[in-house]
Every structure is written in C-alpha cells, then in structure tokens.
C-alpha cells in the first residue's frame, strides 16, 4: 500500500473491515506521516465517542426549516 491508497481508505475509515484497518496500520508502521495521521484520527474518534450524545427538541427540524424559509427569498 502507498500513501495515496492509505488516504483514500481513510476517507471511509468507519466503514472499513478489520482486515482493511489492519492494512492501514501495517502501512503506518512503515510511514511516519501516515502513522501520525492515523494516530490523530483515532484520537479524534475516541474523543467523539466519549462525548455525551445530545438530542434536539422534536420540533427542531420544522422550526429550522421555517426560519430558513423566512430568511431566504424565493
């Protein structure tokens, strides 16, 4: 695997199989730049997973659409 293929696979990281993630890690072991990128990405995912889930009020989407419609001329 080269760095270009690594970057392309990283675009869909959450949907990769364990085998594909293993290939990424193998490449990262040989490439410091990709290793740093993978490490930062995995740290970001861990941070996001540790954050509390927020829920929007039931009427959030309809209120947002009304506000957009009122501010955007047709």
N, C-alpha and C positions, 0 to 999 in steps of 0.2 A: 504494500500500500504506500502511496506517496501522499504528500501534504494536501494536494488538491482533492484527492479522493477522501481523505480524512475530513476536510472541511465540508465536502458535500454530504458525507454521512452525518456530521454533527448537526446539519440543518434539520434532521429528523430524529435527533437523539432519543427522544421519549418513546418513539415507536420502533426502535431497533431491537433486534433479538439479543439474547445474551451472547450468542456467538459473534454477532456484529460488534457488540460493545467490547468483546474480548479482542477483536482485530484492532479496534481503535486503541485500546490500552497497549497492545503489542507495538503498534507504530509509535505511540507516545513514549515508550521505553527507549526508543532509538532517536527520537527527535525532541529536543528540549523546547522548541517553540510550540509544538503541538501538545506536549506534556503540560506546559503552563496553561494553555488554552483549555484543555480538558479539566485540569485541576480547578481553575476558576469557574468553569461551567458547572462542575459537580458541586462546588461550594455554594454557588448561587441556587442550585436546585434544593440543596439541604436547607438553606435559609428560607426559601419559599415554602417548603414543606413544614417548617417549624412555625410558621406564622398562623395565627388564628384565621379560620375561614369567616368571611364577612357575608352577610346576606342583605340584599336590598329589599326595601319595602315592596309589597305586592304590586303597588301602583307605580313603581319606579319607571318602567319602560313606557307606559302610556303617558305619564307626566313628562318624561323626556321628549317623546315624540311631539307632544303638544307644544312644548317650549321651542323645539326646533322648527315646527311649522309656523309658529308665531314670529320667529326671527328671520326666517328665510322667505324672501319674496318668491312668488310663483310665476 
